[in-house]
Amino acid sequence: MATNTVKSEKARFDTKLPLEQKLLFEKAAHLGGYRSLTDFIIATVQVKAKEIVNENEQVLVSKRDSEIFFEAITNPAKPNEALQLAANDFKSLFSE
């Protein structure tokens, strides 16, 4: 039986920051119950990154939907045969 092993690639992220800021982050990590400053930073940045990406994607979808709607309003397609038949059926219900 073959097993598929998926390796998770790792990347390093280093930064320098003011000592006061590091101490604040360490305090927040401790108060938040995180195992380490690294765990705190990764979890916090992950949440914020997802929020930013989701917000951006919603704006793009909303903009695209607006463009599609505007195009449909300003340049409507001709009704097909099924729609014309349905309209005629509807009219006949109320004209009797």
Distance bins in CASP14 RR format, pairs under 12 A and 6 or more apart:
PFRMAT RR
TARGET T0000
AUTHOR 0000-0000-0000
RMODE 2
METHOD distances of the structure
MODEL  1
10 42 0 0 0 0 0 1 0 0 0 0 0
11 42 0 0 0 0 0 1 0 0 0 0 0
12 38 0 0 0 0 0 1 0 0 0 0 0
13 38 0 0 0 0 1 0 0 0 0 0 0
13 41 0 0 0 0 1 0 0 0 0 0 0
13 42 0 0 0 0 1 0 0 0 0 0 0
13 45 0 0 0 0 1 0 0 0 0 0 0
14 38 0 0 0 0 0 1 0 0 0 0 0
14 41 0 0 0 0 0 1 0 0 0 0 0
15 21 0 0 0 0 0 1 0 0 0 0 0
15 22 0 0 0 0 1 0 0 0 0 0 0
15 25 0 0 0 0 0 1 0 0 0 0 0
15 37 0 0 0 0 0 1 0 0 0 0 0
15 38 0 0 0 0 0 1 0 0 0 0 0
15 41 0 0 0 0 1 0 0 0 0 0 0
15 45 0 0 0 0 0 1 0 0 0 0 0
16 22 0 0 0 0 1 0 0 0 0 0 0
17 23 0 0 0 0 0 1 0 0 0 0 0
17 24 0 0 0 0 1 0 0 0 0 0 0
17 25 0 0 0 0 1 0 0 0 0 0 0
17 26 0 0 0 0 0 1 0 0 0 0 0
17 37 0 0 0 0 0 1 0 0 0 0 0
17 41 0 0 0 0 0 1 0 0 0 0 0
18 24 0 0 0 0 1 0 0 0 0 0 0
18 25 0 0 0 0 0 1 0 0 0 0 0
19 25 0 0 0 0 0 1 0 0 0 0 0
19 26 0 0 0 0 0 1 0 0 0 0 0
20 26 0 0 0 0 0 1 0 0 0 0 0
20 27 0 0 0 0 0 1 0 0 0 0 0
21 27 0 0 0 0 0 1 0 0 0 0 0
21 28 0 0 0 0 0 1 0 0 0 0 0
21 37 0 0 0 0 0 1 0 0 0 0 0
21 41 0 0 0 0 0 1 0 0 0 0 0
22 28 0 0 0 0 0 1 0 0 0 0 0
22 29 0 0 0 0 0 1 0 0 0 0 0
22 37 1 0 0 1 0 0 0 0 0 0 0
22 38 0 0 0 0 0 1 0 0 0 0 0
22 40 0 0 0 0 0 1 0 0 0 0 0
22 41 0 0 0 0 0 1 0 0 0 0 0
23 29 0 0 0 0 0 1 0 0 0 0 0
23 30 0 0 0 0 0 1 0 0 0 0 0
23 37 0 0 0 0 0 1 0 0 0 0 0
24 30 0 0 0 0 0 1 0 0 0 0 0
24 31 0 0 0 0 0 1 0 0 0 0 0
24 37 0 0 0 0 0 1 0 0 0 0 0
24 40 0 0 0 0 0 1 0 0 0 0 0
24 41 0 0 0 0 0 1 0 0 0 0 0
25 31 0 0 0 0 0 1 0 0 0 0 0
25 32 0 0 0 0 0 1 0 0 0 0 0
25 34 0 0 0 0 0 1 0 0 0 0 0
25 36 0 0 0 0 0 1 0 0 0 0 0
25 37 1 0 1 0 0 0 0 0 0 0 0
25 38 0 0 0 0 0 1 0 0 0 0 0
25 39 0 0 0 0 0 1 0 0 0 0 0
25 40 1 0 0 1 0 0 0 0 0 0 0
25 41 1 0 0 1 0 0 0 0 0 0 0
25 42 0 0 0 0 0 1 0 0 0 0 0
25 43 0 0 0 0 0 1 0 0 0 0 0
25 44 0 0 0 0 1 0 0 0 0 0 0
25 45 0 0 0 0 0 1 0 0 0 0 0
26 32 0 0 0 0 0 1 0 0 0 0 0
26 33 0 0 0 0 0 1 0 0 0 0 0
26 34 0 0 0 0 1 0 0 0 0 0 0
26 36 0 0 0 0 1 0 0 0 0 0 0
26 37 1 0 1 0 0 0 0 0 0 0 0
26 38 0 0 0 0 0 1 0 0 0 0 0
26 39 0 0 0 0 0 1 0 0 0 0 0
26 40 0 0 0 0 1 0 0 0 0 0 0
26 41 0 0 0 0 0 1 0 0 0 0 0
27 33 0 0 0 0 0 1 0 0 0 0 0
27 34 0 0 0 0 0 1 0 0 0 0 0
27 37 0 0 0 0 1 0 0 0 0 0 0
27 40 0 0 0 0 0 1 0 0 0 0 0
28 34 0 0 0 0 1 0 0 0 0 0 0
28 37 0 0 0 0 1 0 0 0 0 0 0
28 39 0 0 0 0 0 1 0 0 0 0 0
28 40 1 0 0 1 0 0 0 0 0 0 0
28 41 0 0 0 0 1 0 0 0 0 0 0
28 43 0 0 0 0 0 1 0 0 0 0 0
28 44 0 0 0 0 1 0 0 0 0 0 0
29 35 0 0 0 0 1 0 0 0 0 0 0
29 36 1 0 0 1 0 0 0 0 0 0 0
29 37 1 0 1 0 0 0 0 0 0 0 0
29 38 0 0 0 0 1 0 0 0 0 0 0
29 39 1 0 0 1 0 0 0 0 0 0 0
29 40 1 1 0 0 0 0 0 0 0 0 0
29 41 1 0 0 1 0 0 0 0 0 0 0
29 42 0 0 0 0 0 1 0 0 0 0 0
29 43 0 0 0 0 1 0 0 0 0 0 0
29 44 0 0 0 0 1 0 0 0 0 0 0
30 36 0 0 0 0 1 0 0 0 0 0 0
30 37 0 0 0 0 1 0 0 0 0 0 0
30 39 0 0 0 0 0 1 0 0 0 0 0
30 40 0 0 0 0 1 0 0 0 0 0 0
31 40 0 0 0 0 1 0 0 0 0 0 0
32 39 0 0 0 0 0 1 0 0 0 0 0
32 40 1 0 0 1 0 0 0 0 0 0 0
32 43 0 0 0 0 1 0 0 0 0 0 0
32 44 0 0 0 0 0 1 0 0 0 0 0
33 39 0 0 0 0 1 0 0 0 0 0 0
33 40 0 0 0 0 1 0 0 0 0 0 0
33 43 0 0 0 0 0 1 0 0 0 0 0
34 40 1 1 0 0 0 0 0 0 0 0 0
34 41 0 0 0 0 1 0 0 0 0 0 0
34 42 0 0 0 0 1 0 0 0 0 0 0
34 43 1 0 0 1 0 0 0 0 0 0 0
34 44 0 0 0 0 1 0 0 0 0 0 0
35 41 0 0 0 0 0 1 0 0 0 0 0
35 42 0 0 0 0 0 1 0 0 0 0 0
35 43 0 0 0 0 0 1 0 0 0 0 0
36 42 0 0 0 0 1 0 0 0 0 0 0
36 43 0 0 0 0 0 1 0 0 0 0 0
37 43 0 0 0 0 0 1 0 0 0 0 0
37 44 0 0 0 0 0 1 0 0 0 0 0
38 44 0 0 0 0 0 1 0 0 0 0 0
38 45 0 0 0 0 0 1 0 0 0 0 0
39 45 0 0 0 0 0 1 0 0 0 0 0
39 46 0 0 0 0 0 1 0 0 0 0 0
40 46 0 0 0 0 0 1 0 0 0 0 0
40 47 0 0 0 0 0 1 0 0 0 0 0
41 47 0 0 0 0 0 1 0 0 0 0 0
41 48 0 0 0 0 0 1 0 0 0 0 0
41 49 0 0 0 0 0 1 0 0 0 0 0
42 48 0 0 0 0 0 1 0 0 0 0 0
42 49 0 0 0 0 0 1 0 0 0 0 0
43 49 0 0 0 0 0 1 0 0 0 0 0
43 50 0 0 0 0 0 1 0 0 0 0 0
44 50 0 0 0 0 0 1 0 0 0 0 0
44 51 0 0 0 0 0 1 0 0 0 0 0
45 51 0 0 0 0 0 1 0 0 0 0 0
45 52 0 0 0 0 0 1 0 0 0 0 0
46 52 0 0 0 0 0 1 0 0 0 0 0
46 53 0 0 0 0 0 1 0 0 0 0 0
47 53 0 0 0 0 0 1 0 0 0 0 0
47 54 0 0 0 0 0 1 0 0 0 0 0
48 54 0 0 0 0 0 1 0 0 0 0 0
48 55 0 0 0 0 0 1 0 0 0 0 0
49 55 0 0 0 0 0 1 0 0 0 0 0
49 56 0 0 0 0 0 1 0 0 0 0 0
50 56 0 0 0 0 0 1 0 0 0 0 0
50 57 0 0 0 0 0 1 0 0 0 0 0
51 57 0 0 0 0 0 1 0 0 0 0 0
51 58 0 0 0 0 0 1 0 0 0 0 0
52 58 0 0 0 0 0 1 0 0 0 0 0
52 59 0 0 0 0 0 1 0 0 0 0 0
53 59 0 0 0 0 0 1 0 0 0 0 0
53 60 0 0 0 0 0 1 0 0 0 0 0
54 60 0 0 0 0 0 1 0 0 0 0 0
54 61 0 0 0 0 0 1 0 0 0 0 0
55 61 0 0 0 0 0 1 0 0 0 0 0
55 62 0 0 0 0 0 1 0 0 0 0 0
56 62 0 0 0 0 0 1 0 0 0 0 0
56 63 0 0 0 0 0 1 0 0 0 0 0
57 63 0 0 0 0 0 1 0 0 0 0 0
57 64 0 0 0 0 0 1 0 0 0 0 0
58 64 0 0 0 0 0 1 0 0 0 0 0
58 65 0 0 0 0 0 1 0 0 0 0 0
59 65 0 0 0 0 0 1 0 0 0 0 0
59 66 0 0 0 0 0 1 0 0 0 0 0
60 66 0 0 0 0 0 1 0 0 0 0 0
60 67 0 0 0 0 0 1 0 0 0 0 0
61 67 0 0 0 0 0 1 0 0 0 0 0
61 68 0 0 0 0 0 1 0 0 0 0 0
62 68 0 0 0 0 0 1 0 0 0 0 0
62 69 0 0 0 0 0 1 0 0 0 0 0
63 69 0 0 0 0 0 1 0 0 0 0 0
63 70 0 0 0 0 0 1 0 0 0 0 0
64 70 0 0 0 0 0 1 0 0 0 0 0
64 71 0 0 0 0 0 1 0 0 0 0 0
65 71 0 0 0 0 0 1 0 0 0 0 0
65 72 0 0 0 0 0 1 0 0 0 0 0
66 72 0 0 0 0 0 1 0 0 0 0 0
66 73 0 0 0 0 0 1 0 0 0 0 0
67 73 0 0 0 0 0 1 0 0 0 0 0
67 74 0 0 0 0 0 1 0 0 0 0 0
67 75 0 0 0 0 0 1 0 0 0 0 0
68 74 0 0 0 0 0 1 0 0 0 0 0
68 75 0 0 0 0 0 1 0 0 0 0 0
69 75 0 0 0 0 0 1 0 0 0 0 0
69 76 0 0 0 0 0 1 0 0 0 0 0
70 76 0 0 0 0 0 1 0 0 0 0 0
71 77 0 0 0 0 0 1 0 0 0 0 0
76 83 0 0 0 0 0 1 0 0 0 0 0
77 83 0 0 0 0 1 0 0 0 0 0 0
78 84 0 0 0 0 1 0 0 0 0 0 0
79 85 0 0 0 0 1 0 0 0 0 0 0
79 86 0 0 0 0 1 0 0 0 0 0 0
79 87 1 0 0 1 0 0 0 0 0 0 0
79 88 0 0 0 0 0 1 0 0 0 0 0
80 86 0 0 0 0 1 0 0 0 0 0 0
80 87 0 0 0 0 0 1 0 0 0 0 0
81 87 0 0 0 0 0 1 0 0 0 0 0
81 88 0 0 0 0 0 1 0 0 0 0 0
82 88 0 0 0 0 0 1 0 0 0 0 0
82 89 0 0 0 0 0 1 0 0 0 0 0
83 89 0 0 0 0 0 1 0 0 0 0 0
83 90 0 0 0 0 0 1 0 0 0 0 0
84 90 0 0 0 0 0 1 0 0 0 0 0
84 91 0 0 0 0 0 1 0 0 0 0 0
85 91 0 0 0 0 0 1 0 0 0 0 0
85 92 0 0 0 0 0 1 0 0 0 0 0
86 92 0 0 0 0 0 1 0 0 0 0 0
86 93 0 0 0 0 0 1 0 0 0 0 0
87 93 0 0 0 0 0 1 0 0 0 0 0
87 94 0 0 0 0 0 1 0 0 0 0 0
88 94 0 0 0 0 0 1 0 0 0 0 0
88 95 0 0 0 0 0 1 0 0 0 0 0
89 95 0 0 0 0 0 1 0 0 0 0 0
89 96 0 0 0 0 0 1 0 0 0 0 0
END
